[in-house]
């Protein structure tokens, strides 16, 4: 995106903003919604089940980091986060089992959103509206929406606490294994950062990201 004139930059922001913000915030809402269904009302009582992004936006993780990475990598790397939705696992009806469901709800929401954007693109192409300004703009939204949601889904399923995959793994392991994994949680993001800057993380994620991207982008008519 470097070298764009101001109009081009504003146009690029216009089709990045909605997919990225909702991919990040609805991921968190899904955790809180699942927790509510399973007995923990913490997020609901704090007003964190709203789809209003303002309630979930983290100025750094939801705005600065995704925008900076988009500019630096021309959209090749998309990453961000919202304010975590609070979940008190002890309030869940079956904490060990329900922790799996609450954790999986976030990536599940990203899968659902990728499906939505693919369906929107299919409808636009089906109506022959892709060549119009609005249709073309919505296609760009759809492409970004698919890419960010696929990446967030795969990334969050890494079995490293406190990522969602780590919570799922903790719920699946016997209590002894869960206790060992819990002791790693304070170092989880350090481990992720080390994997990221060493290049190992992208090597791990790439085949899974590519599989789902090929599936959704092909279904959306965005690649042949």
Backbone bond lengths (Angstrom), bond angles and torsions (degrees), N, CA, C in turn:
res aa  C-N    CA-C-N  psi(-1)  N-CA   C-N-CA  omega(-1)  CA-C   N-CA-C  phi
1 X - - - 1.456 - - 1.524 112.40 -
2 X 1.344 115.74 -8.58 1.460 118.04 175.27 1.519 108.84 -63.98
3 X 1.333 116.53 146.30 1.450 120.42 179.62 1.514 113.51 90.07
4 X 1.326 118.31 -6.84 1.463 121.32 178.00 1.523 109.86 -71.21
5 X 1.333 115.07 146.12 1.456 117.15 170.76 1.527 107.58 -79.68
6 X 1.344 118.62 166.90 1.473 120.87 -174.45 1.521 114.04 -56.15
7 X 1.343 117.35 -37.02 1.462 120.52 -179.30 1.528 110.01 -66.23
8 X 1.331 117.16 -44.88 1.461 120.69 178.45 1.521 111.45 -62.44
9 X 1.338 115.85 -39.90 1.460 120.11 -179.91 1.526 110.44 -64.67
10 X 1.331 117.29 -45.00 1.463 120.77 178.87 1.525 110.93 -62.69
11 X 1.324 116.76 -38.15 1.467 120.12 178.31 1.527 110.29 -64.93
12 X 1.339 116.34 -42.18 1.467 119.65 178.35 1.526 111.00 -62.38
13 X 1.330 116.29 -43.09 1.469 120.36 178.03 1.528 109.91 -61.20
14 X 1.325 117.59 -36.36 1.468 121.54 -176.02 1.520 112.00 -62.82
15 X 1.350 117.91 -34.69 1.458 117.58 -179.66 1.535 112.92 -97.62
16 X 1.307 116.60 -3.76 1.466 120.37 173.05 1.531 111.52 -91.86
17 X 1.317 117.25 -34.85 1.463 120.78 -166.98 1.521 113.52 -59.49
18 X 1.327 117.83 -54.80 1.469 120.48 -174.56 1.526 112.07 -64.47
19 X 1.339 120.08 -50.38 1.470 118.54 -179.28 1.525 113.31 -60.27
20 X 1.318 117.66 -41.47 1.467 120.26 -176.54 1.520 111.36 -69.92
21 X 1.338 116.78 -47.32 1.463 119.78 -177.94 1.524 110.90 -62.09
22 X 1.330 117.21 -44.78 1.465 118.88 -178.32 1.526 111.93 -73.23
23 X 1.316 118.87 -32.42 1.458 120.39 176.35 1.516 111.06 -59.58
24 X 1.326 115.82 -41.01 1.462 120.82 -177.38 1.524 111.30 -77.67
25 X 1.341 116.83 -46.06 1.463 119.27 -173.75 1.530 112.75 -75.17
26 X 1.325 118.61 -41.24 1.460 119.74 -179.50 1.526 111.96 -69.49
27 X 1.321 116.57 -24.84 1.467 120.36 170.97 1.533 109.86 -56.82
28 X 1.329 115.83 -46.02 1.466 119.92 -179.71 1.529 111.83 -71.30
29 X 1.334 116.72 -40.73 1.465 119.73 178.08 1.524 110.53 -57.84
30 X 1.323 116.61 -38.56 1.467 120.60 -179.21 1.526 111.40 -61.37
31 X 1.327 117.32 -38.59 1.466 119.88 176.45 1.528 110.41 -60.00
32 X 1.340 115.77 -48.10 1.460 120.10 -178.21 1.514 112.39 -65.43
33 X 1.344 116.34 -39.49 1.465 120.38 179.56 1.528 110.22 -63.69
34 X 1.337 116.38 -44.90 1.465 119.84 179.38 1.526 110.50 -63.09
35 X 1.330 116.09 -41.64 1.466 119.80 179.25 1.524 110.73 -61.04
36 X 1.332 116.79 -40.27 1.466 120.31 179.29 1.518 110.70 -62.16
37 X 1.324 117.75 -43.11 1.463 120.61 179.99 1.526 111.53 -64.22
38 X 1.325 115.80 -24.90 1.471 120.28 -174.92 1.530 112.63 -103.49
39 X 1.335 116.81 8.83 1.460 119.17 170.43 1.507 117.91 116.17
40 X 1.345 118.63 -9.92 1.471 120.15 -179.41 1.523 109.15 -102.95
41 X 1.321 117.16 115.06 1.466 122.48 -176.72 1.524 112.95 -97.67
42 X 1.333 117.80 9.78 1.466 121.24 -174.84 1.522 112.52 -55.33
43 X 1.315 117.47 -53.17 1.468 120.89 -177.56 1.520 110.85 -64.17
44 X 1.316 117.42 -38.90 1.456 121.30 179.61 1.521 110.49 -62.90
45 X 1.317 117.41 -45.34 1.460 121.28 -178.95 1.523 112.44 -65.62
46 X 1.319 116.91 -26.53 1.457 120.90 179.39 1.528 112.28 -90.51
47 X 1.313 117.12 4.68 1.455 121.24 178.67 1.509 114.20 72.88
48 X 1.346 117.28 24.80 1.460 120.64 -175.60 1.528 113.77 -96.22
49 X 1.333 117.39 9.27 1.461 119.55 175.42 1.524 111.72 -96.29
50 X 1.308 116.63 6.06 1.457 121.73 177.85 1.525 110.58 -70.97
51 X 1.345 116.00 144.92 1.469 119.86 174.76 1.525 111.13 -85.37
52 X 1.330 116.94 1.80 1.461 120.98 176.11 1.536 108.82 -70.10
53 X 1.341 118.24 113.35 1.466 119.91 -175.86 1.519 114.00 -59.30
54 X 1.329 117.16 -26.56 1.462 120.21 -176.83 1.530 110.74 -59.88
55 X 1.326 117.15 -30.83 1.461 120.73 -179.95 1.526 112.38 -71.29
56 X 1.320 116.80 -15.19 1.464 120.58 -172.72 1.527 113.60 -120.28
57 X 1.320 116.70 -11.64 1.473 120.00 -173.51 1.524 111.02 -66.45
58 X 1.316 115.20 129.97 1.453 122.85 168.29 1.532 105.58 -103.36
59 X 1.334 118.39 119.76 1.473 119.49 -174.53 1.532 113.59 -53.38
60 X 1.317 116.32 -34.36 1.469 119.55 179.60 1.528 110.61 -81.38
61 X 1.339 116.05 -56.67 1.458 120.27 -171.22 1.507 115.29 -74.12
62 X 1.348 117.33 -31.03 1.457 120.06 -176.53 1.517 112.56 -94.26
63 X 1.328 117.37 -23.20 1.457 120.18 -175.19 1.529 111.77 -117.18
64 X 1.339 116.41 -62.64 1.467 119.97 -170.85 1.529 112.93 -66.22
65 X 1.327 117.50 -48.21 1.469 119.81 -176.60 1.523 111.98 -65.92
66 X 1.360 119.99 -51.32 1.468 118.33 178.31 1.529 113.06 -59.28
67 X 1.342 116.77 -41.94 1.470 119.29 -179.58 1.520 111.13 -65.29
68 X 1.342 116.52 -42.78 1.458 120.17 -179.84 1.519 112.24 -63.71
69 X 1.345 116.43 -44.05 1.460 119.51 179.42 1.522 111.24 -66.30
70 X 1.336 116.68 -38.10 1.462 119.56 178.07 1.526 110.80 -61.61
71 X 1.320 116.71 -42.31 1.457 120.59 179.28 1.527 112.05 -67.63
72 X 1.327 115.21 -43.44 1.467 119.64 -175.86 1.525 113.02 -71.60
73 X 1.331 117.02 -31.83 1.468 120.39 -173.58 1.523 112.95 -113.72
74 X 1.346 116.82 7.37 1.469 121.64 -177.48 1.528 111.79 53.68
75 X 1.330 115.01 36.47 1.460 119.85 176.56 1.506 114.84 87.58
76 X 1.328 118.23 1.17 1.465 120.04 -178.24 1.529 112.00 -72.85
77 X 1.327 117.70 -27.78 1.463 121.41 -179.90 1.514 108.71 -126.09
78 X 1.336 115.73 123.11 1.462 121.01 -178.94 1.521 108.71 -126.19
79 X 1.303 116.01 126.09 1.458 120.55 -176.10 1.517 108.99 -157.37
80 X 1.313 116.74 144.76 1.453 120.18 177.48 1.511 110.14 -178.00
81 X 1.321 116.01 179.84 1.452 120.24 179.15 1.525 109.35 -155.83
82 X 1.326 115.51 159.44 1.461 121.86 174.63 1.517 108.52 -110.98
83 X 1.338 116.33 176.90 1.462 119.02 173.27 1.525 108.22 -62.71
84 X 1.326 118.29 125.74 1.469 119.00 -178.88 1.526 111.28 -60.22
85 X 1.323 116.12 137.45 1.462 120.93 174.85 1.525 108.08 -77.58
86 X 1.335 117.92 127.36 1.462 119.77 -177.11 1.529 111.98 -71.48
87 X 1.312 115.48 131.26 1.465 122.19 175.89 1.521 108.06 -130.07
88 X 1.329 116.77 125.78 1.470 121.91 175.54 1.520 106.59 -98.47
89 X 1.323 115.87 100.37 1.463 119.73 -173.05 1.526 112.23 -62.71
90 X 1.326 116.40 -27.35 1.455 119.59 178.38 1.514 113.34 -65.84
91 X 1.340 117.48 -19.37 1.463 121.22 178.67 1.526 112.63 -82.79
92 X 1.310 117.15 -13.35 1.461 120.48 -178.26 1.528 110.05 -69.41
93 X 1.317 116.01 149.42 1.463 119.52 -175.42 1.526 112.02 -63.81
94 X 1.328 116.67 -37.85 1.462 121.66 176.10 1.530 106.59 -133.58
95 X 1.351 116.97 84.81 1.472 120.11 -166.67 1.522 115.46 -50.64
96 X 1.309 118.39 -45.49 1.469 119.59 -175.26 1.524 111.48 -68.85
97 X 1.323 116.81 -44.05 1.467 120.24 178.26 1.524 111.13 -70.02
98 X 1.336 115.88 -46.51 1.454 119.94 -173.68 1.522 112.43 -69.84
99 X 1.327 117.00 -25.34 1.465 120.32 175.62 1.530 110.12 -58.76
100 X 1.324 116.73 -37.32 1.464 120.99 178.92 1.519 110.07 -62.68
101 X 1.345 116.04 -45.43 1.461 120.87 -177.01 1.525 111.37 -67.88
102 X 1.334 116.73 -41.29 1.463 120.25 179.00 1.527 110.42 -64.57
103 X 1.325 116.96 -43.88 1.464 120.54 -179.83 1.522 111.33 -64.96
104 X 1.337 116.42 -41.52 1.466 120.24 -177.42 1.522 112.35 -70.67
105 X 1.330 117.25 -19.32 1.467 120.38 -177.59 1.522 112.01 -62.70
106 X 1.327 118.50 -34.65 1.465 121.37 -179.72 1.515 112.47 -63.95
107 X 1.343 118.13 -58.08 1.468 119.01 175.12 1.521 112.75 -59.76
108 X 1.341 116.82 -32.96 1.461 119.57 176.58 1.521 111.75 -61.75
109 X 1.342 116.52 -38.85 1.462 120.50 176.90 1.523 110.84 -64.53
110 X 1.329 117.38 -39.08 1.464 120.04 177.36 1.524 111.24 -64.93
111 X 1.326 117.73 -38.37 1.467 121.07 176.31 1.526 109.81 -62.20
112 X 1.344 116.01 -43.36 1.461 120.07 179.36 1.521 111.63 -63.56
113 X 1.337 116.62 -39.90 1.463 119.56 179.94 1.521 111.35 -69.26
114 X 1.330 117.85 -38.33 1.467 120.00 175.71 1.528 109.75 -61.02
115 X 1.333 116.26 -39.26 1.463 120.79 177.42 1.525 110.92 -63.57
116 X 1.339 116.34 -43.14 1.470 120.50 178.36 1.529 111.10 -58.73
117 X 1.334 116.95 -48.13 1.464 119.58 -177.66 1.526 111.26 -65.45
118 X 1.334 116.88 -36.14 1.469 119.79 177.16 1.527 110.78 -65.21
119 X 1.340 116.59 -42.29 1.464 120.34 178.90 1.524 111.19 -65.05
120 X 1.343 116.79 -40.03 1.469 120.26 178.10 1.523 110.57 -60.25
121 X 1.321 116.23 -44.68 1.459 120.60 178.64 1.527 111.21 -62.23
122 X 1.338 116.73 -41.79 1.468 121.11 178.50 1.531 110.66 -60.06
123 X 1.333 116.64 -42.85 1.467 121.06 -179.75 1.523 110.74 -63.82
124 X 1.335 116.19 -44.20 1.469 119.95 -178.40 1.529 110.25 -63.08
125 X 1.339 116.67 -45.79 1.463 119.18 177.68 1.528 110.45 -64.25
126 X 1.342 115.47 -39.55 1.459 119.26 -179.58 1.518 113.19 -63.46
127 X 1.326 116.88 -33.07 1.467 121.53 178.60 1.525 112.47 -83.33
128 X 1.332 116.34 -5.02 1.458 119.90 -178.05 1.513 113.29 70.33
129 X 1.349 115.49 26.15 1.463 119.80 -174.56 1.524 113.41 -100.22
130 X 1.330 117.28 3.55 1.465 119.52 -174.53 1.516 112.73 -66.62
131 X 1.329 117.65 -22.71 1.467 120.38 -177.95 1.520 112.73 -83.55
132 X 1.354 117.23 -11.90 1.461 119.80 177.26 1.521 110.10 -77.73
133 X 1.329 116.31 163.46 1.469 118.87 -179.11 1.518 111.17 -62.77
134 X 1.340 116.92 -48.60 1.473 120.38 -178.45 1.524 110.40 -65.80
135 X 1.327 116.09 -43.62 1.461 119.08 179.63 1.517 111.88 -61.97
136 X 1.339 116.44 -43.80 1.462 120.12 178.60 1.517 111.96 -63.63
137 X 1.347 115.89 -38.50 1.469 120.42 177.96 1.524 111.01 -64.43
138 X 1.335 116.58 -40.68 1.464 120.06 178.41 1.524 111.65 -68.53
139 X 1.321 116.73 -32.84 1.472 119.63 175.54 1.524 109.90 -63.68
140 X 1.335 117.17 -41.83 1.463 120.34 177.55 1.531 110.65 -63.20
141 X 1.341 116.91 -41.74 1.460 120.20 174.10 1.521 110.88 -57.00
142 X 1.320 116.04 -44.50 1.466 121.13 -177.42 1.523 111.41 -62.77
143 X 1.326 116.24 -42.75 1.469 119.65 -179.40 1.524 110.72 -63.37
144 X 1.338 116.38 -46.09 1.461 120.15 177.56 1.531 109.93 -63.27
145 X 1.342 116.81 -42.98 1.456 120.38 -179.14 1.512 112.84 -60.17
146 X 1.314 116.62 -41.68 1.466 120.25 177.52 1.520 110.28 -64.28
147 X 1.312 116.91 -46.89 1.467 120.36 -175.31 1.527 112.00 -65.08
148 X 1.337 118.26 -46.61 1.463 119.83 -177.10 1.521 111.02 -68.28
149 X 1.342 117.23 -38.39 1.460 119.29 -178.62 1.526 112.07 -70.92
150 X 1.315 117.02 -38.15 1.462 119.39 176.16 1.526 110.46 -62.79
151 X 1.328 116.17 -45.48 1.458 118.23 -178.38 1.524 110.99 -63.61
152 X 1.342 117.81 -45.87 1.461 120.53 -179.13 1.527 111.24 -63.62
153 X 1.321 117.00 -38.96 1.460 120.29 178.65 1.526 111.18 -61.07
154 X 1.324 116.00 -50.93 1.468 120.02 -177.41 1.524 110.80 -67.02
155 X 1.329 116.42 -44.87 1.467 120.03 -178.75 1.525 111.30 -59.61
156 X 1.326 116.46 -46.05 1.461 119.49 -176.19 1.519 113.14 -70.87
157 X 1.317 117.55 -15.44 1.462 119.80 177.48 1.523 112.85 -86.98
158 X 1.336 117.92 0.75 1.461 119.79 172.95 1.533 109.39 -57.62
159 X 1.317 118.45 132.76 1.476 121.00 -175.95 1.525 113.29 -79.09
160 X 1.336 114.91 52.17 1.461 121.14 179.69 1.524 107.88 -123.70
161 X 1.333 118.99 116.87 1.465 118.86 177.10 1.531 109.55 -68.01
162 X 1.337 119.29 144.68 1.469 128.01 7.89 1.519 114.33 -93.62
163 X 1.333 119.58 19.39 1.456 120.29 175.68 1.528 109.35 -64.75
164 X 1.322 116.11 160.52 1.458 120.16 -175.48 1.521 112.26 -59.57
165 X 1.318 116.68 -37.21 1.458 119.73 178.50 1.519 112.30 -62.64
166 X 1.330 116.23 -33.80 1.464 120.18 176.14 1.515 111.49 -66.51
167 X 1.339 116.76 -38.78 1.469 120.63 177.41 1.533 110.49 -66.12
168 X 1.334 116.03 -42.17 1.465 119.59 178.43 1.524 110.29 -61.43
169 X 1.334 115.91 -46.50 1.459 119.69 179.55 1.517 111.03 -61.78
170 X 1.323 117.24 -40.99 1.461 120.90 179.36 1.525 110.94 -60.46
171 X 1.335 116.45 -39.48 1.458 119.71 179.22 1.510 113.02 -70.17
172 X 1.332 117.03 -26.78 1.459 120.76 -178.82 1.525 113.21 -83.92
173 X 1.344 116.02 -27.28 1.461 120.25 -176.58 1.533 111.54 -76.43
174 X 1.329 117.27 154.62 1.467 119.83 169.18 1.535 109.75 -59.47
175 X 1.318 117.03 162.84 1.461 120.71 -173.09 1.519 112.61 -55.31
176 X 1.332 117.24 -39.28 1.466 119.96 179.32 1.512 111.94 -60.92
177 X 1.327 116.68 -43.82 1.456 120.57 178.37 1.514 112.00 -66.32
178 X 1.340 116.09 -37.83 1.468 120.28 177.34 1.521 111.02 -62.39
179 X 1.331 116.38 -39.06 1.465 120.43 -179.93 1.529 111.08 -65.51
180 X 1.328 116.76 -39.76 1.464 120.51 177.73 1.524 110.30 -63.88
181 X 1.332 115.56 -43.98 1.463 119.88 -179.70 1.523 110.81 -64.36
182 X 1.328 117.05 -38.08 1.465 120.98 179.87 1.525 111.50 -62.22
183 X 1.330 116.50 -33.17 1.471 119.49 179.54 1.528 111.38 -70.30
184 X 1.326 117.31 -20.27 1.467 121.11 178.15 1.526 112.15 -82.82
185 X 1.345 116.82 -17.35 1.467 120.27 -171.22 1.523 114.11 -56.71
186 X 1.347 120.33 -41.71 1.469 118.72 179.73 1.530 113.63 -60.48
187 X 1.327 116.21 -20.06 1.470 120.47 -177.49 1.532 111.36 -104.60
188 X 1.343 117.07 4.07 1.453 120.67 -172.78 1.515 113.93 -58.34
189 X 1.339 117.00 -48.94 1.456 118.93 -177.33 1.527 111.76 -70.74
190 X 1.332 116.56 -29.69 1.467 119.06 174.78 1.526 109.56 -63.86
191 X 1.340 116.16 -42.82 1.467 120.79 177.72 1.528 110.19 -60.94
192 X 1.342 116.16 -44.20 1.467 120.23 -179.84 1.520 110.81 -62.36
193 X 1.334 116.82 -44.01 1.470 120.07 -179.97 1.525 111.77 -64.09
194 X 1.321 116.10 -40.35 1.464 119.12 177.60 1.529 110.82 -63.13
195 X 1.320 116.52 -41.80 1.464 120.36 178.03 1.527 110.69 -65.10
196 X 1.349 116.03 -37.60 1.462 120.31 -179.08 1.515 111.29 -65.75
197 X 1.337 116.54 -51.38 1.461 119.69 -174.79 1.526 113.14 -75.00
198 X 1.317 116.57 -18.04 1.467 119.47 175.61 1.526 112.05 -84.43
199 X 1.320 116.32 -11.14 1.462 120.72 -178.38 1.513 113.72 88.23
200 X 1.325 116.94 -8.20 1.467 120.80 -177.54 1.525 110.94 -68.42
201 X 1.340 115.98 -38.17 1.466 120.04 -176.46 1.522 111.55 -58.39
202 X 1.324 117.35 -48.10 1.460 119.79 -178.02 1.523 111.45 -66.93
203 X 1.330 117.19 -31.61 1.468 119.86 175.88 1.525 110.88 -65.38
204 X 1.333 116.20 -35.36 1.465 120.51 178.19 1.526 110.57 -71.28
205 X 1.330 116.08 -44.43 1.457 120.55 -173.79 1.530 113.18 -76.86
206 X 1.318 116.91 -31.89 1.469 121.34 -168.08 1.525 114.43 -53.06
207 X 1.348 120.66 -48.74 1.479 117.86 -177.84 1.520 113.04 -64.00
208 X 1.332 117.52 -35.43 1.464 120.51 179.65 1.530 110.71 -72.53
209 X 1.335 115.59 -43.39 1.463 119.84 177.35 1.526 109.89 -60.91
210 X 1.323 116.69 -45.10 1.455 120.77 -178.62 1.520 111.63 -62.53
211 X 1.331 117.04 -40.07 1.465 120.60 179.44 1.524 110.97 -59.23
212 X 1.337 116.64 -50.40 1.456 120.27 -177.14 1.531 111.68 -72.35
213 X 1.336 117.41 -35.54 1.462 119.40 176.42 1.521 110.84 -62.64
214 X 1.318 116.89 -45.60 1.464 119.84 179.02 1.525 110.00 -59.21
215 X 1.329 116.82 -41.65 1.459 121.07 -179.10 1.529 111.10 -63.26
216 X 1.329 116.77 -53.96 1.468 120.40 -175.06 1.524 112.39 -71.07
217 X 1.340 117.34 -43.37 1.459 119.26 -178.34 1.528 110.99 -67.29
218 X 1.326 117.19 -35.12 1.455 119.49 176.61 1.521 110.62 -66.91
219 X 1.344 116.34 -44.69 1.461 120.10 178.82 1.524 111.09 -61.54
220 X 1.335 116.43 -35.46 1.470 121.60 -178.58 1.520 112.62 -76.75
221 X 1.340 117.33 -10.40 1.453 120.29 -177.51 1.512 113.35 80.86
222 X 1.323 115.89 18.15 1.468 120.10 -176.85 1.530 112.81 -93.73
223 X 1.346 116.60 -15.23 1.459 120.91 169.12 1.512 107.85 -138.97
224 X 1.316 116.32 151.85 1.467 121.28 -179.15 1.524 109.56 -92.27
